[in-house]
Amino acid sequence: MKKIANAIALIFIAVSVYAFIEAGTFPPGSNGALGPGFFPRVLAVLVIFLSVLELVGSRKAEVPQGQEEVLLFKKENLRVWIAVLACIIYVWSLKIAGFIIMTPVYLFAMLMYFKVKNRIAAVAVPIGVTAVLYFVFTILLKVKLPAGIIF
C-alpha cells in the first residue's frame, strides 16, 4: 500500500510541476489584475504540498492488520486501464478532430463500453453534454475550445 501511495504522490508532483510551468506561459494580467495563470499555479502548489505530505505520512503509516495490498495490474483492473487509455486518446485526439466531434464520440464509446442499455440515453447524453459544455465555455465564458485541424 505504501508503494502505491508513494507512486501516486510522485505522479501528482510531476503533473503539478508541469502544470505550474505551463501556467507560467499564460499571458499576464492587465492593470494589476491577476493573470489567467495565477489560479492554476496556486492549485499546482497546493497539490505539490499535499503530495509531499502524503509521501511523509506514508513512511510512518502502518498497514492495518487484515488489509491486503492493492495491486494495480491485475486482470480485474483491466477495464479501468482501458478507460484511462481511452481518456488519454480522447485528449490527444482533440487537437486533430476538435471538441465538437470527439466529445460525443468519446462519451458514446464510454457509455457503450460500460454497457449502458438505454440506447436513447446513450445517444442523447453525449449530444446534450457536448452542447451544454460548448454553450457554457464558448458562449458564456468566451473560451475557445479545440477546433481541430479538420476544420
N, C-alpha and C positions, 0 to 999 in steps of 0.2 A: 504494500500500500504506500509505503514511504517513497519507493522508487517512482511510482506513477505520479504521486503528488509533486515530487521534485521535477519530473519531466514536464508536467503540465505547467508548473510555475515558471520554468525556464522558457517554455514556448511562449507563455504570456509576456514574459520580459522581452524576448526577442521581437515579438509582434509590436509591443508597445514602443520599443526603441525605434523601430521602423516607422510607426505612426507619428512619433514625436518628430523625427527627421522630416518626414513628408509634410507635416503640418507647418514646418518652418518655411516651406516653399510657397505657402499661400500668400496672397498679397496683403500688405499691411493695412491697418485700419486708417481711416481718414479723420482729420480734425480731432485727434486724440482718442478716438474710439478704438476699442479692442478689435483686432482684425479677425478674420474667419478662422485663423489657425490657433487662436487662444484656447478655445474650449477643447478641441482635440488634444492639445498639448497638456492641458490640465488633466484630462481623462487618462492620457498615457502615463503621466507621472503618478497618478493615483493607482493605476493598475500595476505599475512597477513597484510601488511601495507595498501594496497588498501582496504581490507575488513574493517579494523579499520576506515579508512577514510569514508567508506560508513556508518558504524554504527554511527559515529559522525555527518556526514552530514544528515542522515535521521532523526535525532532528531530535526533539525532546519527546515527541509523541510516541506512545507505545500502542501496538495493535491490540485491541480488546480480545480477550480470550474467546475462542469460538468463532471469530470472524475470519473468513478466508480471504486470501489475496485476490484482487480483481485482475484478471488477465485481459489485456486489450485485444490481443489477436487470437480469439477463439472462434470456432465455427458459428457460435450463437451471435457473435457481433458482426458477422459479415454484412447483414442488411444495413447496419449503421454505417459501416465503412463505405458501402456503395452510395448511401445517401450523402455522405461527406464528399465523396468524389463527384457526385452529381452537382453539389453546390459549387465546387471548385470549377468544374466545366462550365456551369452557368455564368459565374463571374468572368471567366476568361472569354466566353463567347459573347458577352455584352459588347465588347469592343468591335466585334465583327458584325453581328446581326442586329444589335441595338436592343434597347429596353422593351419596346413595344412588341417585338417579335419573340424575344427569348423568354420574357417573364411568363406569358401564358403557356408557352411550350413547356417550360421548366415546371410550373405549378401543375399542369395537367399530367406530366410524366410522373411527378412525385405522388399525385393522388392515385394514379394507376398503379404505381409501384407499391404503395401501401394499401392497395386493394379496396378503394372506395367503391362501393357497389352502386350508388346512385349516379347514373350516367349524366343526368341533368345537372346535378351539383358539380360533377367532375368537369363539365364544360362551363357552367355559369360562374363558378368560383374563380377560376383563373382569369376569365374575362373581366369579371367585376372587380377583383383585387387590382388587376393591371389598370383598369380605368380609374379607380379611386386614387391609386398611387400617382398615376400620371396627372390627374387633376390637382391633387394636393401639391406635388412638387413643381409641376410646370406652371400651372395657373396661379395658385395661391402664393407659393414661396418663390416663384420665378427662378427655379433651379433647372439647369439644362440636364436632361437625362441622356445617357449614351444613345446616339442615333445609329451608330454602326457605320461601317464603310459601304454597306449595301445601298444606303440611301444617300 
